[in-house]
Amino acid sequence: MADNDQLQVELVAADRTVWSGQATMVIAKTAEGDIGVLRNHMPVLSLLDDGVVSIDPVDGERMYAAVDGGFLSVANNRVSILAQFAALSDEIDVEAARAELESAQAAGDDDEDAANRARRAEVRIRAAEKAS
Amino acid sequence: MAVSLREYRARIKSTESMKKITRAMELIAASRIIKAQQRAQSAAPYARELTRAVSAVATYSNVDHPLTREPEDPKRAAVLIVTSDRGLAGAYSSSVLKEAERLAERLRGEGKDVVTYIAGRKGEAYYKFRNRPIAQSWTGFSDQPSYDVAHEIGRTLIDAFLADEGEENAVDEVHVVFTRFRSMLVQEPTDVRLLPLEVVEGEEKPSNGDVLPLYEFEPSPEEVLDGLLPQYVQSRIFFALLQAAASELAARQKAMKSATDNADELIKKFTRIANQARQAGITQEISEIVGGVNALADAQAGSE
């Protein structure tokens, strides 16, 4: 630990590290509900839902990121968030996400794949809106 | 002689344009390979964190998961062969295919049926030409694989592995054959058994001093493992695809480099022959002229 009152956070997507740094708090949405992680949190390994993860970096404003499922693992004041897709709010193309949402909704309700896509597009839009 | 001189000039010209093409391909491969290596590097954190998480679960809970269970009597084995989409990469595809043949031979020797899955157009063509059955193939991404492809391949293989005995496509083992990127000069075809998973890997073991903490699992160890292991499999496949992509580009660069060198040699050789032919033509012309002059002189001398 660089400084003893911080969390080392790694937000990792399948093909890149999205964000990595020191933070004071991380909030994520797990399969069982929202979880907030502060320093000295007990070790947890949990499944995440598609949702918005917010990170309070040590310096700077709160950041929001959209993740598609994935995991949260906390141990020794190290938080890793793993997801196949993850993007910070300022990387999200809201227009593209809106278009995606519409096309997915148009595909119908009984199509599971389309429903997933719609949910993910929604998460992206939400993350981008929260940041603005 | 004049005809063949022209022929040689034409050959030199075509060799020169071929050289330009191979040189361009060499440079393209060289620039892409850097990108491929960067992609492999940026995918590493995900694989590392995932491995940490998987070994944490494996160490702190005694969960028996279908993906890690050794079948008692393995009868069918799936082999995923990662080849390239395009040729002109030297022995790249053929050495992967050879390695796959060896693996298939070994599996058959152990009394297992082999089911083949293929990534890349070259491998597909190889199997189609020989009329061998392919369970499924994926093409069109070999030099820059995306995670989506790995996801899809992983899904298919896991489904096949989890399918019940007797079902079509059900397999008891999954192997992957791909080319490992050791360095720019060395790429070796390797086969790895993907499923059933052997979870704790030597390369990513936590060091001894770094004791893994007691984890709490949400919602439950089983469900976490359920979510983790398929991801783990997919990330392994993604790793294989990225390695294969880097190897393919390295092999292509090497092959194109030697093609360019060969073209250089050929041009040199043809230029020499062409010069010789030109020289011979000139010599002949001179001797014809001299002969003609002599004949004229002789005729004049005779008439005087």
Interface residues (C-beta under 8 A of the other chain):
Chain A: E10 V12 A13 A14 D15 R16 T17 T30 A31 E32 I35 M42 P43 V44 L45 S46 L47 G69 G70 F71 S73 A75 N76 S80 L82 Q84
Chain B: R39 S42 A43 P45 Y46 E49 L50 R52 A53 A56 V57 S146 Y147 A150 H151 L212 P213 L214 Y215 E216 F217 E218 P219 E223 V224 G227 L228 Q231 S235 F238
